[in-house]
Amino acid sequence: TMKVIIMDEILSDRKNKGNVTYRIVVSEDSGRIFIELEKLMKVRAKESEKKTTKKIVYQQSFFKDEFDRVKNEIEDPILLQFCVDTLLKVKKYD
């Protein structure tokens, strides 16, 4: 059986840098802050109707209390900074 976790979304944000889009969703589950990160890149679409399509090139999700461990795995400095900045905004929800 799948355990369905009902999370309350606190905040979601995106940042565009050239052909890259960074996306972050911050939710709360039973008092714990949960973070989902995505890095998407524009790629040329195979279908002729669509010029470009976005492809997920990096995905990471973790609880805020795991961030110290996880941040070493986030190699993209822009994504890391975006995550840090967003978590500072979330502070006021603690």
C-alpha positions as CSV (number, residue, x, y, z in Angstrom):
1,T,0.0,0.0,0.0
2,M,1.2,3.5,-0.9
3,K,1.4,5.9,2.0
4,V,-0.1,9.2,0.8
5,I,1.5,12.1,2.5
6,I,-0.7,15.1,2.6
7,M,1.6,18.1,2.5
8,D,0.7,21.7,2.8
9,E,2.5,23.8,0.3
10,I,4.0,26.8,1.9
11,L,5.8,28.3,-1.0
12,S,6.8,27.6,-4.6
13,D,9.2,29.7,-6.6
14,R,11.1,29.6,-9.9
15,K,14.1,31.3,-11.3
16,N,15.2,31.6,-14.9
17,K,18.8,31.8,-16.0
18,G,19.2,31.7,-19.7
19,N,17.9,28.3,-21.0
20,V,17.7,26.9,-17.4
21,T,14.7,27.1,-15.1
22,Y,15.2,26.4,-11.4
23,R,12.1,25.3,-9.5
24,I,11.6,24.9,-5.8
25,V,8.5,23.8,-3.8
26,V,8.5,24.0,0.0
27,S,5.8,22.1,1.9
28,E,5.1,21.1,5.4
29,D,4.4,17.6,6.7
30,S,3.6,17.1,10.3
31,G,5.7,20.0,11.4
32,R,8.6,19.1,9.2
33,I,9.6,21.3,6.2
34,F,10.0,19.4,2.9
35,I,11.9,20.8,-0.1
36,E,11.7,19.7,-3.7
37,L,14.2,21.1,-6.2
38,E,14.2,20.8,-9.9
39,K,16.5,22.1,-12.6
40,L,15.0,22.2,-16.1
41,M,16.7,22.9,-19.4
42,K,15.2,24.0,-22.6
43,V,15.9,21.5,-25.3
44,R,14.8,21.5,-28.9
45,A,11.6,19.6,-29.3
46,K,11.3,16.7,-31.8
47,E,7.7,17.7,-32.6
48,S,7.6,20.5,-35.2
49,E,4.8,22.3,-33.4
50,K,6.8,23.0,-30.4
51,K,10.1,24.9,-30.7
52,T,11.5,24.0,-27.3
53,T,10.5,21.8,-24.5
54,K,11.8,21.6,-20.9
55,K,13.6,18.6,-19.7
56,I,14.3,17.9,-16.0
57,V,18.1,17.5,-15.7
58,Y,18.3,17.4,-11.9
59,Q,15.8,16.6,-9.1
60,Q,16.3,16.4,-5.4
61,S,13.9,16.3,-2.5
62,F,14.6,16.3,1.2
63,F,13.5,17.4,4.6
64,K,14.9,20.7,5.8
65,D,16.8,19.0,8.7
66,E,18.7,17.0,6.1
67,F,19.9,20.1,4.3
68,D,23.4,20.1,5.8
69,R,24.0,16.7,4.3
70,V,22.2,17.3,1.0
71,K,23.7,20.7,0.2
72,N,27.1,19.0,-0.6
73,E,25.3,17.0,-3.3
74,I,23.9,20.1,-5.0
75,E,26.6,20.9,-7.5
76,D,24.9,23.9,-9.2
77,P,25.8,27.0,-7.2
78,I,22.8,28.9,-8.5
79,L,20.4,26.2,-7.4
80,L,22.1,26.0,-4.1
81,Q,21.9,29.7,-3.5
82,F,18.3,29.7,-4.7
83,C,17.5,27.0,-2.1
84,V,19.3,28.8,0.7
85,D,17.5,32.1,-0.1
86,T,14.1,30.3,-0.2
87,L,14.8,28.6,3.1
88,L,15.4,32.0,4.6
89,K,12.0,33.1,3.5
90,V,10.5,29.9,5.1
91,K,12.1,30.8,8.4
92,K,9.2,32.9,9.4
93,Y,6.9,29.8,9.2
94,D,8.9,27.9,11.8
